[in-house]
Amino acid sequence: MIKIDEAIIVEGKYDKIKLSSIVDAVIIVTNGFGIFKDDEKLELIRYYAHKTGIIILTDSDAAGRKIRGYIKGAVGCGKITNVYIPEILGKEKRKTKPSAEGTLGVEGVDVKILLEAFRKSGITASDAKKISDISKFTLYELGLSGGANSVALRERLQLRLGLPRHLSAGALMEVLCTMMDSAELKKITEEIKEEDNGI
């Protein structure tokens, strides 16, 4: 498994599952054309484009090209790396029939071909060795999830960190893991609680 600093943008959850077996990175799913109406997810993609850079890895069909083009246009001047998979005829095992163009998507492409696509695009493993210890339980302990005022506290934290305001607890955890460890998160959260008189 290789660690990658940039956030990887893929079309579907099965693409994410496939990638998660070979890379350690933040992986954001567009839900196909759902990204066209998902302002919060687009805001998160923009955040990563400016913070760490993003890698766009969509299918090699017309829909994949359309989604790739939309994200590139919406992100603007952030750091974007395009990773392209070759057009390979075939059908994913879980599907009853091939895609409209008859080619494999990200989920159906062999792992070696995916890794080679990353290499060709200049994506290499990260030198960063630090692994964050933030978990769902960390968020619960700090009052960022599962509590009466968790949503308000998360919004204040996201505002402080310059993140999109309406992230779910799970999405926030993924982002925080790329930014800090639990000790840093605890310190910031306690400062916010003091400022807000114990939200």
Residue pairs with C-beta under 8 A, 6 or more apart in sequence:
1 21
1 22
1 23
1 24
2 22
2 23
2 24
2 115
2 125
2 126
3 23
3 24
3 25
3 125
3 126
3 128
4 23
4 24
4 25
4 55
4 118
4 123
4 125
4 126
5 25
5 52
5 53
5 126
5 128
6 25
6 48
6 52
6 53
6 54
6 55
6 79
6 81
6 123
7 25
7 26
7 27
7 28
7 45
7 48
7 52
7 53
7 54
7 55
7 178
8 19
8 23
8 25
8 26
8 27
8 28
8 54
8 55
8 57
9 28
9 30
9 45
9 54
9 55
9 56
9 57
9 58
9 71
10 16
10 19
10 27
10 28
10 29
10 30
10 57
10 58
10 106
11 29
11 30
11 31
11 32
11 58
11 59
11 63
11 64
11 67
11 105
11 106
12 29
12 30
12 31
12 32
12 105
12 107
13 29
14 92
14 94
14 107
15 29
15 57
15 105
15 106
15 107
16 27
16 29
17 107
18 106
18 107
18 109
18 111
18 114
19 25
19 27
19 57
19 106
19 114
20 27
21 111
22 111
22 114
22 115
23 118
26 48
26 174
26 175
26 177
26 178
28 41
28 44
28 45
28 48
30 38
30 41
30 58
30 67
30 71
31 38
32 63
32 67
33 63
33 66
33 67
35 41
35 42
35 67
35 70
35 71
36 70
40 164
40 166
40 167
42 71
42 74
43 164
44 163
44 164
44 167
44 171
44 175
45 54
45 71
45 74
45 75
46 74
46 75
46 76
46 78
47 162
47 163
47 164
47 175
48 54
48 78
49 75
49 78
49 79
49 80
50 78
50 79
51 178
52 79
52 178
53 78
53 79
53 80
53 81
54 71
54 75
54 78
54 79
54 80
54 81
55 80
55 81
55 82
55 83
55 118
55 121
55 123
56 68
56 71
56 72
56 80
56 81
56 82
56 83
57 83
57 85
57 106
57 117
58 64
58 65
58 67
58 68
58 106
59 85
59 99
59 103
59 105
59 106
60 84
60 85
60 86
60 87
60 103
61 99
61 100
61 101
61 103
61 105
62 100
62 101
64 105
68 82
71 80
72 80
81 121
81 122
81 123
82 121
83 117
83 118
83 120
83 121
83 123
84 117
84 121
85 104
85 106
85 109
85 113
85 114
85 117
86 109
86 113
86 117
87 101
87 103
88 103
88 104
88 108
88 109
88 113
89 98
89 102
89 103
89 104
90 98
90 102
90 103
90 104
90 108
91 97
91 98
91 99
91 102
91 104
91 108
92 104
92 105
92 107
92 108
93 108
99 105
106 114
130 181
132 176
132 177
132 178
132 179
132 180
132 181
132 182
133 181
133 182
134 173
134 176
134 177
134 180
134 181
134 182
134 185
135 173
135 182
136 145
136 169
136 170
136 173
138 173
138 182
138 185
139 145
139 146
139 169
139 172
139 173
140 146
140 147
142 185
142 186
142 189
143 149
143 150
143 153
143 189
143 193
143 199
144 150
144 153
144 154
144 157
144 169
144 172
144 189
145 154
145 169
146 169
147 153
149 199
150 169
152 199
153 189
153 192
153 193
153 199
154 167
154 169
154 172
155 165
155 166
156 192
156 196
156 199
157 163
157 172
157 188
157 189
157 192
158 164
158 165
158 167
158 172
159 165
160 188
160 192
161 179
161 188
163 172
163 175
167 175
176 185
180 188
192 199
193 199
